[in-house]
Amino acid sequence: MWTIIFLIILALCLGLGAWFLFLWAVKSGQYEDPERPKYRMLEDKDEENRFKG
């Protein structure tokens, strides 16, 4: 019986931990602009530097 109670408490702790990590990620701006990274790889910064020197 104590095993079931331990597993329930463990599951609740892990669930709350994941929820707090998600809230932290939202508040720190991790989900501000999900579209930007896929366009950032298309920008060629090396091409600008190639013509300068």
PDB file of N, CA, C and O in Angstrom, chain B, residues numbered from 101:
ATOM      1  N   MET B 101       0.816  -1.198   0.000  1.00  0.00           N
ATOM      2  CA  MET B 101       0.000   0.000   0.000  1.00  0.00           C
ATOM      3  C   MET B 101       0.863   1.267   0.000  1.00  0.00           C
ATOM      4  O   MET B 101       0.532   2.267  -0.636  1.00  0.00           O
ATOM      5  N   TRP B 102       1.981   1.193   0.733  1.00  0.00           N
ATOM      6  CA  TRP B 102       2.828   2.386   0.807  1.00  0.00           C
ATOM      7  C   TRP B 102       3.466   2.691  -0.539  1.00  0.00           C
ATOM      8  O   TRP B 102       3.815   3.839  -0.814  1.00  0.00           O
ATOM      9  N   THR B 103       3.621   1.675  -1.380  1.00  0.00           N
ATOM     10  CA  THR B 103       4.205   1.883  -2.705  1.00  0.00           C
ATOM     11  C   THR B 103       3.281   2.716  -3.581  1.00  0.00           C
ATOM     12  O   THR B 103       3.743   3.598  -4.306  1.00  0.00           O
ATOM     13  N   ILE B 104       1.990   2.447  -3.524  1.00  0.00           N
ATOM     14  CA  ILE B 104       1.021   3.209  -4.319  1.00  0.00           C
ATOM     15  C   ILE B 104       0.983   4.658  -3.857  1.00  0.00           C
ATOM     16  O   ILE B 104       0.948   5.570  -4.684  1.00  0.00           O
ATOM     17  N   ILE B 105       0.990   4.880  -2.561  1.00  0.00           N
ATOM     18  CA  ILE B 105       0.988   6.245  -2.032  1.00  0.00           C
ATOM     19  C   ILE B 105       2.258   6.977  -2.438  1.00  0.00           C
ATOM     20  O   ILE B 105       2.210   8.149  -2.812  1.00  0.00           O
ATOM     21  N   PHE B 106       3.395   6.291  -2.367  1.00  0.00           N
ATOM     22  CA  PHE B 106       4.657   6.891  -2.785  1.00  0.00           C
ATOM     23  C   PHE B 106       4.631   7.259  -4.262  1.00  0.00           C
ATOM     24  O   PHE B 106       5.087   8.338  -4.639  1.00  0.00           O
ATOM     25  N   LEU B 107       4.100   6.370  -5.105  1.00  0.00           N
ATOM     26  CA  LEU B 107       4.039   6.646  -6.542  1.00  0.00           C
ATOM     27  C   LEU B 107       3.087   7.801  -6.863  1.00  0.00           C
ATOM     28  O   LEU B 107       3.357   8.587  -7.771  1.00  0.00           O
ATOM     29  N   ILE B 108       1.991   7.909  -6.139  1.00  0.00           N
ATOM     30  CA  ILE B 108       1.062   9.019  -6.348  1.00  0.00           C
ATOM     31  C   ILE B 108       1.722  10.333  -5.964  1.00  0.00           C
ATOM     32  O   ILE B 108       1.613  11.318  -6.694  1.00  0.00           O
ATOM     33  N   ILE B 109       2.406  10.357  -4.827  1.00  0.00           N
ATOM     34  CA  ILE B 109       3.100  11.577  -4.390  1.00  0.00           C
ATOM     35  C   ILE B 109       4.213  11.933  -5.372  1.00  0.00           C
ATOM     36  O   ILE B 109       4.404  13.107  -5.691  1.00  0.00           O
ATOM     37  N   LEU B 110       4.943  10.937  -5.850  1.00  0.00           N
ATOM     38  CA  LEU B 110       6.009  11.171  -6.820  1.00  0.00           C
ATOM     39  C   LEU B 110       5.451  11.737  -8.127  1.00  0.00           C
ATOM     40  O   LEU B 110       6.025  12.666  -8.696  1.00  0.00           O
ATOM     41  N   ALA B 111       4.345  11.188  -8.599  1.00  0.00           N
ATOM     42  CA  ALA B 111       3.721  11.670  -9.832  1.00  0.00           C
ATOM     43  C   ALA B 111       3.238  13.109  -9.668  1.00  0.00           C
ATOM     44  O   ALA B 111       3.393  13.917 -10.585  1.00  0.00           O
ATOM     45  N   LEU B 112       2.664  13.437  -8.530  1.00  0.00           N
ATOM     46  CA  LEU B 112       2.210  14.807  -8.289  1.00  0.00           C
ATOM     47  C   LEU B 112       3.392  15.780  -8.232  1.00  0.00           C
ATOM     48  O   LEU B 112       3.310  16.886  -8.767  1.00  0.00           O
ATOM     49  N   CYS B 113       4.476  15.377  -7.594  1.00  0.00           N
ATOM     50  CA  CYS B 113       5.661  16.232  -7.517  1.00  0.00           C
ATOM     51  C   CYS B 113       6.266  16.464  -8.900  1.00  0.00           C
ATOM     52  O   CYS B 113       6.645  17.587  -9.233  1.00  0.00           O
ATOM     53  N   LEU B 114       6.356  15.412  -9.698  1.00  0.00           N
ATOM     54  CA  LEU B 114       6.903  15.561 -11.054  1.00  0.00           C
ATOM     55  C   LEU B 114       5.993  16.414 -11.928  1.00  0.00           C
ATOM     56  O   LEU B 114       6.474  17.219 -12.726  1.00  0.00           O
ATOM     57  N   GLY B 115       4.694  16.244 -11.784  1.00  0.00           N
ATOM     58  CA  GLY B 115       3.742  17.055 -12.538  1.00  0.00           C
ATOM     59  C   GLY B 115       3.825  18.527 -12.160  1.00  0.00           C
ATOM     60  O   GLY B 115       3.820  19.393 -13.034  1.00  0.00           O
ATOM     61  N   LEU B 116       3.901  18.813 -10.880  1.00  0.00           N
ATOM     62  CA  LEU B 116       4.031  20.202 -10.434  1.00  0.00           C
ATOM     63  C   LEU B 116       5.360  20.804 -10.887  1.00  0.00           C
ATOM     64  O   LEU B 116       5.424  21.974 -11.264  1.00  0.00           O
ATOM     65  N   GLY B 117       6.420  19.996 -10.846  1.00  0.00           N
ATOM     66  CA  GLY B 117       7.718  20.480 -11.311  1.00  0.00           C
ATOM     67  C   GLY B 117       7.695  20.833 -12.782  1.00  0.00           C
ATOM     68  O   GLY B 117       8.234  21.866 -13.180  1.00  0.00           O
ATOM     69  N   ALA B 118       7.082  19.991 -13.594  1.00  0.00           N
ATOM     70  CA  ALA B 118       6.976  20.271 -15.028  1.00  0.00           C
ATOM     71  C   ALA B 118       6.121  21.508 -15.283  1.00  0.00           C
ATOM     72  O   ALA B 118       6.419  22.302 -16.175  1.00  0.00           O
ATOM     73  N   TRP B 119       5.066  21.669 -14.504  1.00  0.00           N
ATOM     74  CA  TRP B 119       4.192  22.844 -14.659  1.00  0.00           C
ATOM     75  C   TRP B 119       4.945  24.128 -14.299  1.00  0.00           C
ATOM     76  O   TRP B 119       4.812  25.136 -14.992  1.00  0.00           O
ATOM     77  N   PHE B 120       5.728  24.100 -13.229  1.00  0.00           N
ATOM     78  CA  PHE B 120       6.511  25.285 -12.849  1.00  0.00           C
ATOM     79  C   PHE B 120       7.593  25.589 -13.882  1.00  0.00           C
ATOM     80  O   PHE B 120       7.865  26.759 -14.151  1.00  0.00           O
ATOM     81  N   LEU B 121       8.208  24.575 -14.461  1.00  0.00           N
ATOM     82  CA  LEU B 121       9.188  24.814 -15.521  1.00  0.00           C
ATOM     83  C   LEU B 121       8.537  25.438 -16.755  1.00  0.00           C
ATOM     84  O   LEU B 121       9.115  26.315 -17.396  1.00  0.00           O
ATOM     85  N   PHE B 122       7.340  24.981 -17.078  1.00  0.00           N
ATOM     86  CA  PHE B 122       6.609  25.561 -18.202  1.00  0.00           C
ATOM     87  C   PHE B 122       6.262  27.025 -17.923  1.00  0.00           C
ATOM     88  O   PHE B 122       6.430  27.878 -18.794  1.00  0.00           O
ATOM     89  N   LEU B 123       5.784  27.315 -16.722  1.00  0.00           N
ATOM     90  CA  LEU B 123       5.461  28.705 -16.375  1.00  0.00           C
ATOM     91  C   LEU B 123       6.709  29.582 -16.418  1.00  0.00           C
ATOM     92  O   LEU B 123       6.642  30.726 -16.868  1.00  0.00           O
ATOM     93  N   TRP B 124       7.840  29.064 -15.956  1.00  0.00           N
ATOM     94  CA  TRP B 124       9.089  29.819 -16.002  1.00  0.00           C
ATOM     95  C   TRP B 124       9.483  30.107 -17.447  1.00  0.00           C
ATOM     96  O   TRP B 124       9.919  31.215 -17.760  1.00  0.00           O
ATOM     97  N   ALA B 125       9.332  29.119 -18.327  1.00  0.00           N
ATOM     98  CA  ALA B 125       9.696  29.303 -19.733  1.00  0.00           C
ATOM     99  C   ALA B 125       8.808  30.350 -20.391  1.00  0.00           C
ATOM    100  O   ALA B 125       9.289  31.152 -21.192  1.00  0.00           O
ATOM    101  N   VAL B 126       7.536  30.353 -20.067  1.00  0.00           N
ATOM    102  CA  VAL B 126       6.624  31.348 -20.646  1.00  0.00           C
ATOM    103  C   VAL B 126       6.969  32.741 -20.133  1.00  0.00           C
ATOM    104  O   VAL B 126       6.985  33.695 -20.910  1.00  0.00           O
ATOM    105  N   LYS B 127       7.243  32.872 -18.849  1.00  0.00           N
ATOM    106  CA  LYS B 127       7.547  34.186 -18.278  1.00  0.00           C
ATOM    107  C   LYS B 127       8.902  34.717 -18.730  1.00  0.00           C
ATOM    108  O   LYS B 127       9.097  35.931 -18.788  1.00  0.00           O
ATOM    109  N   SER B 128       9.841  33.828 -19.051  1.00  0.00           N
ATOM    110  CA  SER B 128      11.161  34.291 -19.477  1.00  0.00           C
ATOM    111  C   SER B 128      11.233  34.569 -20.974  1.00  0.00           C
ATOM    112  O   SER B 128      12.280  34.979 -21.476  1.00  0.00           O
ATOM    113  N   GLY B 129      10.135  34.350 -21.692  1.00  0.00           N
ATOM    114  CA  GLY B 129      10.088  34.729 -23.097  1.00  0.00           C
ATOM    115  C   GLY B 129      10.500  33.643 -24.074  1.00  0.00           C
ATOM    116  O   GLY B 129      10.830  33.948 -25.220  1.00  0.00           O
ATOM    117  N   GLN B 130      10.492  32.406 -23.662  1.00  0.00           N
ATOM    118  CA  GLN B 130      10.902  31.321 -24.547  1.00  0.00           C
ATOM    119  C   GLN B 130       9.921  31.109 -25.698  1.00  0.00           C
ATOM    120  O   GLN B 130      10.306  30.602 -26.752  1.00  0.00           O
ATOM    121  N   TYR B 131       8.659  31.491 -25.509  1.00  0.00           N
ATOM    122  CA  TYR B 131       7.642  31.273 -26.527  1.00  0.00           C
ATOM    123  C   TYR B 131       7.184  32.580 -27.168  1.00  0.00           C
ATOM    124  O   TYR B 131       6.083  32.643 -27.715  1.00  0.00           O
ATOM    125  N   GLU B 132       8.001  33.608 -27.108  1.00  0.00           N
ATOM    126  CA  GLU B 132       7.639  34.907 -27.667  1.00  0.00           C
ATOM    127  C   GLU B 132       7.463  34.860 -29.177  1.00  0.00           C
ATOM    128  O   GLU B 132       6.436  35.299 -29.694  1.00  0.00           O
ATOM    129  N   ASP B 133       8.450  34.336 -29.887  1.00  0.00           N
ATOM    130  CA  ASP B 133       8.414  34.332 -31.342  1.00  0.00           C
ATOM    131  C   ASP B 133       8.867  32.966 -31.861  1.00  0.00           C
ATOM    132  O   ASP B 133      10.050  32.778 -32.147  1.00  0.00           O
ATOM    133  N   PRO B 134       7.948  32.018 -31.985  1.00  0.00           N
ATOM    134  CA  PRO B 134       8.359  30.685 -32.425  1.00  0.00           C
ATOM    135  C   PRO B 134       8.700  30.608 -33.918  1.00  0.00           C
ATOM    136  O   PRO B 134       9.288  29.620 -34.358  1.00  0.00           O
ATOM    137  N   GLU B 135       8.346  31.615 -34.693  1.00  0.00           N
ATOM    138  CA  GLU B 135       8.603  31.590 -36.133  1.00  0.00           C
ATOM    139  C   GLU B 135       9.999  32.092 -36.492  1.00  0.00           C
ATOM    140  O   GLU B 135      10.499  31.746 -37.562  1.00  0.00           O
ATOM    141  N   ARG B 136      10.634  32.871 -35.667  1.00  0.00           N
ATOM    142  CA  ARG B 136      11.901  33.520 -35.983  1.00  0.00           C
ATOM    143  C   ARG B 136      13.066  32.561 -36.238  1.00  0.00           C
ATOM    144  O   ARG B 136      13.804  32.783 -37.197  1.00  0.00           O
ATOM    145  N   PRO B 137      13.276  31.509 -35.440  1.00  0.00           N
ATOM    146  CA  PRO B 137      14.459  30.662 -35.657  1.00  0.00           C
ATOM    147  C   PRO B 137      14.520  30.000 -37.036  1.00  0.00           C
ATOM    148  O   PRO B 137      15.611  29.808 -37.573  1.00  0.00           O
ATOM    149  N   LYS B 138      13.386  29.653 -37.608  1.00  0.00           N
ATOM    150  CA  LYS B 138      13.454  28.991 -38.905  1.00  0.00           C
ATOM    151  C   LYS B 138      13.810  29.946 -40.027  1.00  0.00           C
ATOM    152  O   LYS B 138      14.268  29.505 -41.081  1.00  0.00           O
ATOM    153  N   TYR B 139      13.613  31.246 -39.831  1.00  0.00           N
ATOM    154  CA  TYR B 139      14.019  32.221 -40.840  1.00  0.00           C
ATOM    155  C   TYR B 139      15.427  32.753 -40.596  1.00  0.00           C
ATOM    156  O   TYR B 139      16.064  33.278 -41.510  1.00  0.00           O
ATOM    157  N   ARG B 140      15.913  32.618 -39.365  1.00  0.00           N
ATOM    158  CA  ARG B 140      17.240  33.110 -39.032  1.00  0.00           C
ATOM    159  C   ARG B 140      18.333  32.354 -39.794  1.00  0.00           C
ATOM    160  O   ARG B 140      19.364  32.934 -40.133  1.00  0.00           O
ATOM    161  N   MET B 141      18.113  31.077 -40.060  1.00  0.00           N
ATOM    162  CA  MET B 141      19.136  30.306 -40.768  1.00  0.00           C
ATOM    163  C   MET B 141      19.244  30.710 -42.232  1.00  0.00           C
ATOM    164  O   MET B 141      20.239  30.402 -42.888  1.00  0.00           O
ATOM    165  N   LEU B 142      18.222  31.400 -42.750  1.00  0.00           N
ATOM    166  CA  LEU B 142      18.268  31.826 -44.142  1.00  0.00           C
ATOM    167  C   LEU B 142      19.041  33.134 -44.333  1.00  0.00           C
ATOM    168  O   LEU B 142      19.451  33.458 -45.448  1.00  0.00           O
ATOM    169  N   GLU B 143      19.237  33.874 -43.256  1.00  0.00           N
ATOM    170  CA  GLU B 143      19.996  35.116 -43.331  1.00  0.00           C
ATOM    171  C   GLU B 143      21.482  34.796 -43.443  1.00  0.00           C
ATOM    172  O   GLU B 143      22.021  34.044 -42.631  1.00  0.00           O
ATOM    173  N   ASP B 144      22.136  35.357 -44.436  1.00  0.00           N
ATOM    174  CA  ASP B 144      23.541  35.041 -44.666  1.00  0.00           C
ATOM    175  C   ASP B 144      24.396  36.220 -44.212  1.00  0.00           C
ATOM    176  O   ASP B 144      24.552  37.196 -44.946  1.00  0.00           O
ATOM    177  N   LYS B 145      24.941  36.133 -43.024  1.00  0.00           N
ATOM    178  CA  LYS B 145      25.789  37.196 -42.484  1.00  0.00           C
ATOM    179  C   LYS B 145      27.178  37.165 -43.103  1.00  0.00           C
ATOM    180  O   LYS B 145      27.843  38.198 -43.182  1.00  0.00           O
ATOM    181  N   ASP B 146      27.626  35.987 -43.545  1.00  0.00           N
ATOM    182  CA  ASP B 146      28.953  35.874 -44.146  1.00  0.00           C
ATOM    183  C   ASP B 146      29.044  36.616 -45.478  1.00  0.00           C
ATOM    184  O   ASP B 146      30.109  37.112 -45.844  1.00  0.00           O
ATOM    185  N   GLU B 147      27.942  36.690 -46.190  1.00  0.00           N
ATOM    186  CA  GLU B 147      27.951  37.365 -47.473  1.00  0.00           C
ATOM    187  C   GLU B 147      28.200  38.873 -47.311  1.00  0.00           C
ATOM    188  O   GLU B 147      28.853  39.485 -48.157  1.00  0.00           O
ATOM    189  N   GLU B 148      27.694  39.460 -46.251  1.00  0.00           N
ATOM    190  CA  GLU B 148      27.928  40.884 -45.985  1.00  0.00           C
ATOM    191  C   GLU B 148      29.402  41.122 -45.675  1.00  0.00           C
ATOM    192  O   GLU B 148      29.980  42.109 -46.132  1.00  0.00           O
ATOM    193  N   ASN B 149      30.006  40.239 -44.912  1.00  0.00           N
ATOM    194  CA  ASN B 149      31.413  40.399 -44.527  1.00  0.00           C
ATOM    195  C   ASN B 149      32.354  40.107 -45.687  1.00  0.00           C
ATOM    196  O   ASN B 149      33.481  40.602 -45.695  1.00  0.00           O
ATOM    197  N   ARG B 150      31.930  39.327 -46.651  1.00  0.00           N
ATOM    198  CA  ARG B 150      32.775  38.943 -47.770  1.00  0.00           C
ATOM    199  C   ARG B 150      33.103  40.139 -48.666  1.00  0.00           C
ATOM    200  O   ARG B 150      34.201  40.212 -49.218  1.00  0.00           O
ATOM    201  N   PHE B 151      32.172  41.064 -48.814  1.00  0.00           N
ATOM    202  CA  PHE B 151      32.391  42.203 -49.707  1.00  0.00           C
ATOM    203  C   PHE B 151      33.084  43.370 -49.035  1.00  0.00           C
ATOM    204  O   PHE B 151      33.488  44.306 -49.725  1.00  0.00           O
ATOM    205  N   LYS B 152      33.240  43.356 -47.714  1.00  0.00           N
ATOM    206  CA  LYS B 152      33.871  44.462 -47.001  1.00  0.00           C
ATOM    207  C   LYS B 152      35.391  44.437 -47.121  1.00  0.00           C
ATOM    208  O   LYS B 152      36.025  45.492 -47.134  1.00  0.00           O
ATOM    209  N   GLY B 153      35.956  43.302 -47.205  1.00  0.00           N
ATOM    210  CA  GLY B 153      37.397  43.268 -47.131  1.00  0.00           C
ATOM    211  C   GLY B 153      38.016  42.545 -48.236  1.00  0.00           C
ATOM    212  O   GLY B 153      39.241  42.439 -48.296  1.00  0.00           O
TER     213      GLY B 153
END
